[in-house]
Amino acid sequence: MSGDSLKTNKIKIGKVHTRSVPNRIFGWSLCWLGLVVIVVNWIEEFSDLEVLPGGHSVFYLAGGSVAAVIGLWRAGVMDAKS
């Protein structure tokens, strides 16, 4: 058999995009900061600990969640790979 008679499957590979190192560092830092705020807020709800200004609040939960998602986006986790 010659090479012409064989059918080959070609895999289309998209352009892989990676973010720069400062973007990834900022993104992961923001993600971890958001997660820390969520955990501290949760601990404040069930204990007498008061670390966050104003105490336990739903705004800290929402803000921490938004910060974590934006951090993951800036780190490049949500970028299309194909």
N, CA, C and O atoms as a printed pandas DataFrame, in Angstrom:
     atom_number atom_name residue_name chain_id  residue_number  x_coord  y_coord  z_coord
0              1         N          MET        A               1    0.830   -1.178    0.000
1              2        CA          MET        A               1    0.000    0.000    0.000
2              3         C          MET        A               1    0.873    1.240    0.000
3              4         O          MET        A               1    1.905    1.303    0.668
4              5         N          SER        A               2    0.449    2.181   -0.735
5              6        CA          SER        A               2    1.204    3.419   -0.774
6              7         C          SER        A               2    0.579    4.425    0.192
7              8         O          SER        A               2   -0.521    4.210    0.703
8              9         N          GLY        A               3    1.282    5.507    0.432
9             10        CA          GLY        A               3    0.816    6.539    1.350
10            11         C          GLY        A               3   -0.433    7.250    0.865
11            12         O          GLY        A               3   -1.183    7.814    1.662
12            13         N          ASP        A               4   -0.662    7.224   -0.472
13            14        CA          ASP        A               4   -1.836    7.906   -1.013
14            15         C          ASP        A               4   -3.126    7.148   -0.728
15            16         O          ASP        A               4   -4.192    7.754   -0.620
16            17         N          SER        A               5   -3.036    5.833   -0.607
17            18        CA          SER        A               5   -4.247    5.045   -0.431
18            19         C          SER        A               5   -4.721    5.002    1.024
19            20         O          SER        A               5   -5.863    4.627    1.290
20            21         N          LEU        A               6   -3.863    5.378    1.954
21            22        CA          LEU        A               6   -4.257    5.377    3.361
22            23         C          LEU        A               6   -5.007    6.660    3.700
23            24         O          LEU        A               6   -4.580    7.761    3.354
24            25         N          LYS        A               7   -6.123    6.491    4.378
25            26        CA          LYS        A               7   -6.858    7.672    4.827
26            27         C          LYS        A               7   -6.370    8.024    6.228
27            28         O          LYS        A               7   -6.298    7.167    7.108
28            29         N          THR        A               8   -6.046    9.254    6.415
29            30        CA          THR        A               8   -5.585    9.698    7.720
30            31         C          THR        A               8   -6.570   10.696    8.294
31            32         O          THR        A               8   -7.145   11.521    7.583
32            33         N          ASN        A               9   -6.741   10.598    9.573
33            34        CA          ASN        A               9   -7.577   11.569   10.268
34            35         C          ASN        A               9   -6.694   12.720   10.712
35            36         O          ASN        A               9   -5.681   12.518   11.381
36            37         N          LYS        A              10   -7.077   13.897   10.344
37            38        CA          LYS        A              10   -6.313   15.063   10.743
38            39         C          LYS        A              10   -7.026   15.728   11.917
39            40         O          LYS        A              10   -8.237   15.946   11.888
40            41         N          ILE        A              11   -6.273   16.033   12.912
41            42        CA          ILE        A              11   -6.814   16.707   14.084
42            43         C          ILE        A              11   -6.515   18.190   13.944
43            44         O          ILE        A              11   -5.366   18.597   13.775
44            45         N          LYS        A              12   -7.558   18.976   14.017
45            46        CA          LYS        A              12   -7.385   20.422   13.922
46            47         C          LYS        A              12   -7.026   20.946   15.308
47            48         O          LYS        A              12   -7.791   20.792   16.260
48            49         N          ILE        A              13   -5.889   21.547   15.404
49            50        CA          ILE        A              13   -5.414   22.076   16.675
50            51         C          ILE        A              13   -5.530   23.589   16.637
51            52         O          ILE        A              13   -4.983   24.252   15.757
52            53         N          GLY        A              14   -6.258   24.121   17.615
53            54        CA          GLY        A              14   -6.435   25.567   17.692
54            55         C          GLY        A              14   -5.209   26.239   18.284
55            56         O          GLY        A              14   -4.305   25.576   18.791
56            57         N          LYS        A              15   -5.190   27.526   18.216
57            58        CA          LYS        A              15   -4.089   28.302   18.759
58            59         C          LYS        A              15   -4.206   28.317   20.283
59            60         O          LYS        A              15   -5.226   28.740   20.827
60            61         N          VAL        A              16   -3.181   27.863   20.954
61            62        CA          VAL        A              16   -3.175   27.838   22.407
62            63         C          VAL        A              16   -2.714   29.199   22.901
63            64         O          VAL        A              16   -1.651   29.692   22.525
64            65         N          HIS        A              17   -3.532   29.785   23.742
65            66        CA          HIS        A              17   -3.236   31.119   24.261
66            67         C          HIS        A              17   -2.886   31.003   25.733
67            68         O          HIS        A              17   -3.649   30.436   26.515
68            69         N          THR        A              18   -1.744   31.534   26.108
69            70        CA          THR        A              18   -1.380   31.590   27.519
70            71         C          THR        A              18   -1.174   33.046   27.897
71            72         O          THR        A              18   -0.663   33.844   27.112
72            73         N          ARG        A              19   -1.569   33.366   29.081
73            74        CA          ARG        A              19   -1.420   34.745   29.562
74            75         C          ARG        A              19   -0.006   34.974   30.085
75            76         O          ARG        A              19    0.730   34.031   30.376
76            77         N          SER        A              20    0.349   36.237   30.196
77            78        CA          SER        A              20    1.685   36.576   30.681
78            79         C          SER        A              20    1.808   36.243   32.164
79            80         O          SER        A              20    0.809   36.079   32.864
80            81         N          VAL        A              21    3.034   36.147   32.624
81            82        CA          VAL        A              21    3.300   35.779   34.019
82            83         C          VAL        A              21    2.695   36.781   35.003
83            84         O          VAL        A              21    2.089   36.348   35.983
84            85         N          PRO        A              22    2.823   38.098   34.797
85            86        CA          PRO        A              22    2.185   39.020   35.752
86            87         C          PRO        A              22    0.661   38.848   35.813
87            88         O          PRO        A              22    0.069   38.954   36.887
88            89         N          ASN        A              23    0.029   38.583   34.666
89            90        CA          ASN        A              23   -1.415   38.350   34.671
90            91         C          ASN        A              23   -1.764   37.103   35.458
91            92         O          ASN        A              23   -2.729   37.104   36.222
92            93         N          ARG        A              24   -0.998   36.041   35.285
93            94        CA          ARG        A              24   -1.282   34.794   35.998
94            95         C          ARG        A              24   -1.050   34.949   37.494
95            96         O          ARG        A              24   -1.831   34.438   38.297
96            97         N          ILE        A              25    0.017   35.650   37.881
97            98        CA          ILE        A              25    0.289   35.869   39.304
98            99         C          ILE        A              25   -0.822   36.698   39.929
99           100         O          ILE        A              25   -1.313   36.364   41.007
100          101         N          PHE        A              26   -1.222   37.775   39.261
101          102        CA          PHE        A              26   -2.308   38.612   39.772
102          103         C          PHE        A              26   -3.606   37.816   39.846
103          104         O          PHE        A              26   -4.343   37.927   40.826
104          105         N          GLY        A              27   -3.891   37.025   38.833
105          106        CA          GLY        A              27   -5.121   36.253   38.802
106          107         C          GLY        A              27   -5.197   35.233   39.919
107          108         O          GLY        A              27   -6.208   35.149   40.616
108          109         N          TRP        A              28   -4.130   34.447   40.101
109          110        CA          TRP        A              28   -4.136   33.454   41.176
110          111         C          TRP        A              28   -4.173   34.114   42.546
111          112         O          TRP        A              28   -4.814   33.599   43.462
112          113         N          SER        A              29   -3.489   35.259   42.699
113          114        CA          SER        A              29   -3.523   35.976   43.978
114          115         C          SER        A              29   -4.926   36.472   44.284
115          116         O          SER        A              29   -5.398   36.353   45.414
116          117         N          LEU        A              30   -5.591   37.026   43.283
117          118        CA          LEU        A              30   -6.961   37.507   43.468
118          119         C          LEU        A              30   -7.911   36.359   43.768
119          120         O          LEU        A              30   -8.816   36.505   44.589
120          121         N          CYS        A              31   -7.719   35.229   43.121
121          122        CA          CYS        A              31   -8.548   34.051   43.372
122          123         C          CYS        A              31   -8.389   33.583   44.817
123          124         O          CYS        A              31   -9.381   33.357   45.509
124          125         N          TRP        A              32   -7.147   33.438   45.273
125          126        CA          TRP        A              32   -6.916   32.990   46.640
126          127         C          TRP        A              32   -7.413   34.012   47.660
127          128         O          TRP        A              32   -7.939   33.628   48.705
128          129         N          LEU        A              33   -7.258   35.292   47.379
129          130        CA          LEU        A              33   -7.767   36.321   48.283
130          131         C          LEU        A              33   -9.286   36.229   48.402
131          132         O          LEU        A              33   -9.829   36.331   49.502
132          133         N          GLY        A              34   -9.966   36.038   47.289
133          134        CA          GLY        A              34  -11.419   35.883   47.308
134          135         C          GLY        A              34  -11.844   34.668   48.106
135          136         O          GLY        A              34  -12.812   34.729   48.864
136          137         N          LEU        A              35  -11.119   33.549   47.940
137          138        CA          LEU        A              35  -11.443   32.340   48.700
138          139         C          LEU        A              35  -11.192   32.524   50.191
139          140         O          LEU        A              35  -11.951   32.014   51.014
140          141         N          VAL        A              36  -10.126   33.251   50.546
141          142        CA          VAL        A              36   -9.841   33.527   51.960
142          143         C          VAL        A              36  -10.950   34.377   52.571
143          144         O          VAL        A              36  -11.375   34.120   53.697
144          145         N          VAL        A              37  -11.422   35.383   51.841
145          146        CA          VAL        A              37  -12.512   36.228   52.336
146          147         C          VAL        A              37  -13.776   35.400   52.554
147          148         O          VAL        A              37  -14.479   35.595   53.545
148          149         N          ILE        A              38  -14.069   34.480   51.639
149          150        CA          ILE        A              38  -15.249   33.625   51.785
150          151         C          ILE        A              38  -15.119   32.748   53.031
151          152         O          ILE        A              38  -16.068   32.623   53.805
152          153         N          VAL        A              39  -13.949   32.144   53.226
153          154        CA          VAL        A              39  -13.749   31.256   54.380
154          155         C          VAL        A              39  -13.798   32.041   55.692
155          156         O          VAL        A              39  -14.434   31.596   56.647
156          157         N          VAL        A              40  -13.141   33.195   55.754
157          158        CA          VAL        A              40  -13.162   34.009   56.974
158          159         C          VAL        A              40  -14.583   34.483   57.262
159          160         O          VAL        A              40  -15.004   34.502   58.419
160          161         N          ASN        A              41  -15.316   34.860   56.239
161          162        CA          ASN        A              41  -16.706   35.272   56.412
162          163         C          ASN        A              41  -17.539   34.120   56.975
163          164         O          ASN        A              41  -18.383   34.331   57.847
164          165         N          TRP        A              42  -17.306   32.916   56.484
165          166        CA          TRP        A              42  -18.026   31.742   56.960
166          167         C          TRP        A              42  -17.670   31.444   58.421
167          168         O          TRP        A              42  -18.545   31.100   59.215
168          169         N          ILE        A              43  -16.387   31.577   58.775
169          170        CA          ILE        A              43  -15.954   31.356   60.161
170          171         C          ILE        A              43  -16.583   32.399   61.080
171          172         O          ILE        A              43  -16.997   32.074   62.192
172          173         N          GLU        A              44  -16.656   33.647   60.624
173          174        CA          GLU        A              44  -17.267   34.709   61.438
174          175         C          GLU        A              44  -18.741   34.444   61.710
175          176         O          GLU        A              44  -19.266   34.848   62.748
176          177         N          GLU        A              45  -19.402   33.773   60.790
177          178        CA          GLU        A              45  -20.832   33.498   60.981
178          179         C          GLU        A              45  -21.076   32.568   62.164
179          180         O          GLU        A              45  -22.075   32.706   62.870
180          181         N          PHE        A              46  -20.170   31.626   62.382
181          182        CA          PHE        A              46  -20.389   30.609   63.406
182          183         C          PHE        A              46  -19.514   30.771   64.645
183          184         O          PHE        A              46  -19.487   29.877   65.490
184          185         N          SER        A              47  -18.802   31.881   64.774
185          186        CA          SER        A              47  -17.960   32.097   65.951
186          187         C          SER        A              47  -17.993   33.569   66.353
187          188         O          SER        A              47  -18.685   34.382   65.740
188          189         N          ASP        A              48  -17.239   33.888   67.384
189          190        CA          ASP        A              48  -17.157   35.276   67.867
190          191         C          ASP        A              48  -16.013   36.042   67.219
191          192         O          ASP        A              48  -15.740   37.179   67.601
192          193         N          LEU        A              49  -15.352   35.449   66.262
193          194        CA          LEU        A              49  -14.243   36.088   65.565
194          195         C          LEU        A              49  -14.763   37.273   64.753
195          196         O          LEU        A              49  -15.784   37.170   64.073
196          197         N          GLU        A              50  -14.044   38.408   64.830
197          198        CA          GLU        A              50  -14.403   39.577   64.023
198          199         C          GLU        A              50  -13.148   40.109   63.360
199          200         O          GLU        A              50  -12.439   40.941   63.926
200          201         N          VAL        A              51  -12.879   39.628   62.165
201          202        CA          VAL        A              51  -11.703   40.038   61.404
202          203         C          VAL        A              51  -12.094   41.030   60.324
203          204         O          VAL        A              51  -11.399   42.022   60.106
204          205         N          LEU        A              52  -13.195   40.768   59.652
205          206        CA          LEU        A              52  -13.645   41.635   58.572
206          207         C          LEU        A              52  -14.397   42.836   59.141
207          208         O          LEU        A              52  -15.178   42.675   60.079
208          209         N          PRO        A              53  -14.182   44.030   58.600
209          210        CA          PRO        A              53  -14.904   45.207   59.085
210          211         C          PRO        A              53  -16.413   45.034   58.914
211          212         O          PRO        A              53  -16.891   44.701   57.830
212          213         N          GLY        A              54  -17.141   45.259   59.979
213          214        CA          GLY        A              54  -18.591   45.125   59.919
214          215         C          GLY        A              54  -19.077   43.727   60.220
215          216         O          GLY        A              54  -20.286   43.500   60.274
216          217         N          GLY        A              55  -18.166   42.773   60.421
217          218        CA          GLY        A              55  -18.559   41.408   60.750
218          219         C          GLY        A              55  -19.059   40.632   59.548
219          220         O          GLY        A              55  -18.811   40.994   58.398
220          221         N          HIS        A              56  -19.773   39.551   59.846
221          222        CA          HIS        A              56  -20.292   38.673   58.796
222          223         C          HIS        A              56  -21.309   39.407   57.934
223          224         O          HIS        A              56  -22.195   40.083   58.456
224          225         N          SER        A              57  -21.185   39.275   56.610
225          226        CA          SER        A              57  -22.106   39.943   55.693
226          227         C          SER        A              57  -22.204   39.163   54.399
227          228         O          SER        A              57  -21.248   38.523   53.963
228          229         N          VAL        A              58  -23.378   39.229   53.793
229          230        CA          VAL        A              58  -23.576   38.576   52.497
230          231         C          VAL        A              58  -22.758   39.277   51.412
231          232         O          VAL        A              58  -22.448   38.682   50.380
232          233         N          PHE        A              59  -22.410   40.538   51.649
233          234        CA          PHE        A              59  -21.612   41.275   50.674
234          235         C          PHE        A              59  -20.187   40.726   50.591
235          236         O          PHE        A              59  -19.583   40.735   49.518
236          237         N          TYR        A              60  -19.647   40.248   51.718
237          238        CA          TYR        A              60  -18.331   39.616   51.681
238          239         C          TYR        A              60  -18.381   38.311   50.893
239          240         O          TYR        A              60  -17.444   37.982   50.165
240          241         N          LEU        A              61  -19.472   37.576   51.040
241          242        CA          LEU        A              61  -19.632   36.337   50.282
242          243         C          LEU        A              61  -19.715   36.629   48.785
243          244         O          LEU        A              61  -19.056   35.967   47.983
244          245         N          ALA        A              62  -20.522   37.615   48.414
245          246        CA          ALA        A              62  -20.661   37.972   47.000
246          247         C          ALA        A              62  -19.354   38.544   46.446
247          248         O          ALA        A              62  -18.929   38.183   45.348
248          249         N          GLY        A              63  -18.726   39.427   47.202
249          250        CA          GLY        A              63  -17.467   40.024   46.748
250          251         C          GLY        A              63  -16.353   39.011   46.620
251          252         O          GLY        A              63  -15.572   39.065   45.670
252          253         N          GLY        A              64  -16.267   38.079   47.570
253          254        CA          GLY        A              64  -15.255   37.031   47.495
254          255         C          GLY        A              64  -15.477   36.110   46.312
255          256         O          GLY        A              64  -14.526   35.676   45.663
256          257         N          SER        A              65  -16.743   35.813   46.034
257          258        CA          SER        A              65  -17.061   34.953   44.886
258          259         C          SER        A              65  -16.693   35.636   43.573
259          260         O          SER        A              65  -16.094   35.019   42.692
260          261         N          VAL        A              66  -17.051   36.904   43.447
261          262        CA          VAL        A              66  -16.726   37.655   42.229
262          263         C          VAL        A              66  -15.213   37.768   42.068
263          264         O          VAL        A              66  -14.692   37.601   40.966
264          265         N          ALA        A              67  -14.509   38.050   43.159
265          266        CA          ALA        A              67  -13.047   38.169   43.092
266          267         C          ALA        A              67  -12.412   36.843   42.683
267          268         O          ALA        A              67  -11.464   36.828   41.898
268          269         N          ALA        A              68  -12.925   35.732   43.207
269          270        CA          ALA        A              68  -12.364   34.422   42.850
270          271         C          ALA        A              68  -12.584   34.109   41.374
271          272         O          ALA        A              68  -11.689   33.581   40.712
272          273         N          VAL        A              69  -13.757   34.426   40.858
273          274        CA          VAL        A              69  -14.047   34.159   39.440
274          275         C          VAL        A              69  -13.207   35.058   38.537
275          276         O          VAL        A              69  -12.662   34.589   37.538
276          277         N          ILE        A              70  -13.096   36.331   38.873
277          278        CA          ILE        A              70  -12.270   37.245   38.079
278          279         C          ILE        A              70  -10.802   36.812   38.143
279          280         O          ILE        A              70  -10.080   36.895   37.149
280          281         N          GLY        A              71  -10.370   36.353   39.316
281          282        CA          GLY        A              71   -9.001   35.866   39.454
282          283         C          GLY        A              71   -8.728   34.660   38.573
283          284         O          GLY        A              71   -7.677   34.575   37.938
284          285         N          LEU        A              72   -9.679   33.721   38.535
285          286        CA          LEU        A              72   -9.504   32.558   37.657
286          287         C          LEU        A              72   -9.468   32.974   36.188
287          288         O          LEU        A              72   -8.710   32.412   35.397
288          289         N          TRP        A              73  -10.286   33.953   35.829
289          290        CA          TRP        A              73  -10.286   34.441   34.454
290          291         C          TRP        A              73   -8.952   35.094   34.113
291          292         O          TRP        A              73   -8.387   34.847   33.048
292          293         N          ARG        A              74   -8.445   35.942   35.036
293          294        CA          ARG        A              74   -7.167   36.620   34.785
294          295         C          ARG        A              74   -5.990   35.636   34.765
295          296         O          ARG        A              74   -4.990   35.874   34.089
296          297         N          ALA        A              75   -6.116   34.532   35.509
297          298        CA          ALA        A              75   -5.052   33.533   35.528
298          299         C          ALA        A              75   -5.041   32.700   34.253
299          300         O          ALA        A              75   -4.066   31.998   33.985
300          301         N          GLY        A              76   -6.114   32.767   33.462
301          302        CA          GLY        A              76   -6.160   32.050   32.200
302          303         C          GLY        A              76   -6.861   30.717   32.276
303          304         O          GLY        A              76   -6.834   29.953   31.312
304          305         N          VAL        A              77   -7.490   30.415   33.399
305          306        CA          VAL        A              77   -8.156   29.116   33.554
306          307         C          VAL        A              77   -9.364   29.017   32.630
307          308         O          VAL        A              77   -9.685   27.934   32.142
308          309         N          MET        A              78  -10.031   30.131   32.389
309          310        CA          MET        A              78  -11.262   30.114   31.601
310          311         C          MET        A              78  -11.036   30.423   30.125
311          312         O          MET        A              78  -12.000   30.545   29.369
312          313         N          ASP        A              79   -9.793   30.551   29.705
313          314        CA          ASP        A              79   -9.513   30.819   28.296
314          315         C          ASP        A              79   -9.793   29.584   27.448
315          316         O          ASP        A              79   -9.578   28.454   27.887
316          317         N          ALA        A              80  -10.263   29.809   26.257
317          318        CA          ALA        A              80  -10.539   28.699   25.350
318          319         C          ALA        A              80   -9.228   28.042   24.939
319          320         O          ALA        A              80   -8.250   28.720   24.624
320          321         N          LYS        A              81   -9.223   26.729   24.947
321          322        CA          LYS        A              81   -8.011   25.992   24.576
322          323         C          LYS        A              81   -8.066   25.465   23.147
323          324         O          LYS        A              81   -7.082   24.914   22.654
324          325         N          SER        A              82   -9.204   25.626   22.476
325          326        CA          SER        A              82   -9.284   25.132   21.100
326          327         C          SER        A              82  -10.029   26.111   20.220
327          328         O          SER        A              82  -10.196   25.864   19.026
